[in-house]
C-alpha cells in the first residue's frame, strides 16, 4: 500500500508551485556551476574538463529519467496511440538537450536553446497534464522532462556562455517545421493530436486566446518566429563580446 495516493493534477495547485520553485532554484544553481566551470577552462579554450564531465553526467541523468518514463508509457494498460508515442516536441527536445550536454555541439545547443527557453517554459507555466499529481509517474515524468530541458538551456547559455546566432535561428526553425509537418501528417492518419497541431489541448493553455483551428496554429507559428528572433537579437547585436562569435553554427 503506497504511503500517499496521488490525486489529479491541478494547475497552480501546491505541487505545481513546488515545481516552479524547484525550477527557479535549479536555474540559479546551474548558472553558478556553469560559470565556475567556465572560469576553470584554459585560456583560449572553449570548455574545460569539468564542463565536459558535468555535461555528460547531466546528459546521462536525463536519459535515465526519460527512458524510465517512456518505458512506463508503453506498458500494457498504459499504452495508447494518442499519448504514448514520443512525438510531442518535448519528446524530441530532451534528446537534443542530451546531445548538447554530451557534445557541447552548436547545433544541439541551438535546438535546446530555442525549444527549451520558449516551448518547454510554456509547458511549465501552463502544463497540459491530465494525469496523476505528485508523486504519480505522470507528474514526475512531465515535470522531470520539462525541468531538465529548460535547465539544460539555462546552464549552457548563462552558465557556460554558449550563444545563438542567426544561423542557429534558421537551423532551429527548419528542424521545427520538419517535425511539425511530419507530426501533423501522422495525426491525420492516426487520429491523434501530438503537438496540439490538429486541435487544442483539453486543459487550459495559451492557445485558447489564439482562435480556432487552423488559425491558432498559424498565430502560434508567427509568435514562435518572432519570439525566437527576439531571443536571438541580444546576442548578435553590434558590440557583443568576442565570446559570442566562438559559438556560431
N, C-alpha and C positions, 0 to 999 in steps of 0.2 A: 504494500500500500504506500503510495508516494506521500511524502510529508506535506506537500502542497498540491492542490489541484488547480490547474490553470483555467481561468475563465476566458471569455472572448476579449481580444484586444480592443481597446478604445483609444482613439487618437486623443492626445493631450491628457490622458489619464496618468496616474503615478508612474507606470512603467515606461511610458513614452517620455516623460520629463526626465526620468532616470537615464534613459538612453541619450537624450540631448545633453545632459550634464556630463556623461561619460565622453561624449563626442568633444565637448569643449576642453575637458581636461586632457584627453588624448592628443588633441591638436597642439596644445601648448607644450606638452611633454616631448612630442616628436620634433617640433621645431627646435627645441633646445638640444635634443640629441643630435639632430642633423647638423646644427651649427657647430657643435663641438667636434663632430667628425670632419666637417669642412676645414676647421682650423688645424686638424691633425694632418691633413694632406700635405705632401711635399710641395715646395714651391714649383709652380708651373704645371703641376698635375691636377687633373680634373677632380679625382676622387682618391681617397686613401684606402688602406686596407680595412680600417674599421667600418667605413661606409659600405664597402662591398660585403664584408662579413655580416653586418647587421641587416643589410638589404636582403641577402639570401635567407637569413633566418626568418625574417618577416615574411618573405615570399612562401617559405615552407609552412609557416603558421597559417597563412591564407589557404593554401592547398589543403591542409589538414582539416580546417573547419569546413570548407566548401565541399570537398569530396564527401565528407560525412553527411552533410545535409542533403546533398544531391542524391546520394545512395538511398537515404531515407525516403525521399520523394518517389523513388522508383520501386519501393517495396510493395508487395501485394496489399491491397487495402488503402494504400496511399496514392497509387498511380492514377492519374487522369490526364488525358491528352491535352486538356486545356491549361494545365498548370505544372506538369512535372517535367516537361522538356526544357532544356537550358536555352530558351530562345528570347527571354527578356533581355533588354540592353544591359542590365546589370550582370546577367549571366555571361556576357562576353566582356564586361568591364573588369570583372575580377581576374580573369586570365591575363588581361592587358596589364593590370596592376602587378601581377606576379612577374610578367616579363620585364616590366620597368624596374622593379626592385632587384630582380636577379641579374639583369644585364646592365642596368643604368643606361639603357639604349634610348635614343632620342625619339624614335617612332613609337615605341611602347609608352614612353613618357607622354607624348602628345595625346594619345588616347586616354591615358589615366588623368591627365590634367583637365581636358575638356569634359569627359564623361563624369569624372569624379566631382569636380567643383561646380557642376550645374545639375545634371540629371540625378546623380546619386544624392546630392544635397536635397534636391526636391523630394526624393524618396524618404529622407529622414524627416523632413518638415511636414509632408503630407503623405504618410505611409499608407499604401494600398495593401494593408494587411488584414485579410478577412480570415483570421485564424486564432489559435490559442495565444493567450497572454503569457507573460513570464511565469514560470520557467519552461514553457512549452517549446517544442522544437521549431514551431512556426515563428515564434518571436525571436528565438536565438538565431535561427538561420537568416531571417530577414535583416535584423539589425546588425548581426555579425558581418554579413556581406557588405551592407551599405557603409558601416563604420570603417571597415578595413580598406575599402576602396577610397573613401574620402581622406582617411588618414594617410594613405599612400601618396595621394596627390599633394597634400599639405607638407608631408615630410620631404618629398623630392623637390618641391618648389621653394618653400620658405626655410627648410632645413638645409638641404644640400646645395640649393641655389641653382637648380636646373631651370631653364627659361624657355617658354614657347616663342615662336615667331610666326610669320605669315605662311611659311611652308608647313609648319605644324598644323596651323589652322586648316589649310587646304587638305592636308592628309586626313585629319580627323573628320572633316565634312565628307570626303569621298568614302571613307570606311563606313560612316554612319548611314549615308544614303544607300550603300550596298546592303547593309544589314536591314534597313527599313524596307527596301524593295523585296528582298528575299523573305522576310518575315511576313510582310503583307500578303504575298502570294501564297505562302504556307497557310496563313489564316483563312484565306478564301477557300482553299481546297479542303482544309481540315475542320472548318467551322470553329476555329479558336480565335483568341484575341490577344495574342502575345504583343507586348509593346503598346497595347491600347491603340493600335493603329486602325482597327476596324470598329471600335466602339469605346466609350468612356468606361473607366473602372466603376464598379458598383459602389465603392467608397468615395467620399468627397475628395476632390483634387483640384488643382489649379486649372485643369481642362474644363471645369464646369463654367468658367467665365469666358471661354473661347468659342462658344457657339456649338451648333450641332455638327455631326459628321457630314461631309468631309472637311468642313471649314475649320474645325478645331485643329485638324492635322496640319493644314496649311498655315494657320496662325502660329501653332507651336513651332513649325519649321522656321518661320520668319523670326520668332523670338529667339530660338536657339542660334540662328546665324548671327543675329545682332548681338546677343549676349556673348557668344564666343568671340566676336570681333572686339567687344568692349574689354574682355579679359585678356586679349592679346595685345591691344594697343599700348597699355602702360609699359610693357616690357620691350617694345620696339621703337618707341618714340625717340627722337634725337636726344642725345645726351645721356643715354643709359650707359652704365659702366661696361668695360670690355668683357666682363664675365658673361654678359648676355649673349655675346657673339660666339662663345665657346659651345653653346648648346643648340645650334641650328641643325635642322634636318639635312 
